[in-house]
Amino acid sequence: LSVLVPARNETIDLQNCLEALVASDYPKLEIIALDDQSADRRTPEIIRGFAHDGVRFVQGDEPPVGVLPKNHAYSRLAEEASGELLLFMGVDVIVEPSSLRQLVELLLSDKRDMLSLLPMRPEREASKLSFVQAMRYWWELGFPRRLFNRPPVLSTLWLIRRSALDSSGGFDAVRQMITPEAYFAKRL
């Protein structure tokens, strides 16, 4: 399992995310964090601070013309990863020690190629949920998306088999898509 975390101009969220990841009970875990051209020095400092825990730092670069920055960051992370399973997650996600293991077990037991999850927010943070974010969750989960052959998916946390990603065209197929995970979910 390769856990892939793109980050730009982050501070405490990135610190908390990486602390939770290194505390995972998942065996044979690879964690790669990409500094996506942060304007500050704090983001790369945080990532490099976890080098002794096995977190690998990747420096992002300017995306090619016609490629959205997030998709370029995802592509770079996937290129660097050695795992057959790729978990893309935002820096605002905090996992419990057993979460990654349970996620992989679910993917394997259900014989799926991809899973997308909506992480739970602690009650104390529910008031910080922005209106736009809440509407995005409602759109994905509350609206009858299956009628339009569009499975619910969020970029917050999604797991995909490398072979499924590659057979779906990889990130070259989603160069300008705002939600590339939606493309892969629909294909798979």
C-alpha positions, 0 to 999 in steps of 0.5 A: 500500500502506497499512501500518497499525500499532495500538499501545498502551503500546509501547516498543522493539518499536514503535521497531524495527517502524517503523525496519524499515518506513521502510527498506522498498524498496516504492514509494509506501508509506503508514505509519500508526501509531495510539496506541490510548489508551496510558497512557504518553506513550512510545508517541505520542512514538515514533510522532511521532519518525518523522514526518520519515520519513513515518509518520503519527500517528493518536490513538485514541479510546474505542471505541463500546459493543459494539465491541472496542478492537482492531477499533475501532483497525483500523477507524480505521486503515482509514478513515485509509488511502489505499491499495487494499491494507491491511496490518495488522501488530503492533508485534512484526513486523520486516520485511526491506526487500524483504518488503512488495514480495514480499508484494504481488507474491504477492497480485497474482500469485496473484490473492488478496484476502487473505494472512495470514502467520506471521512467522519468529522469529530463533533468539535469540528463539525461547525468548521464545515464550510457551506460549499463542502457540506453541499459537495457532500450532499451532492455526492451522497444525497443526490441519486447519482447512480441514475446517471451512472455516476457513483459517489466519490470524493477526492478526500480519500480514495483507494485504487488498484494500480492496474485499474488506474493504468487500464483506465488510462492513468492520469493522462486520461484526466489531465483537465478533469477537476475530479479525476477520481470521478472518472476512474469510479465511473470506469470501474 
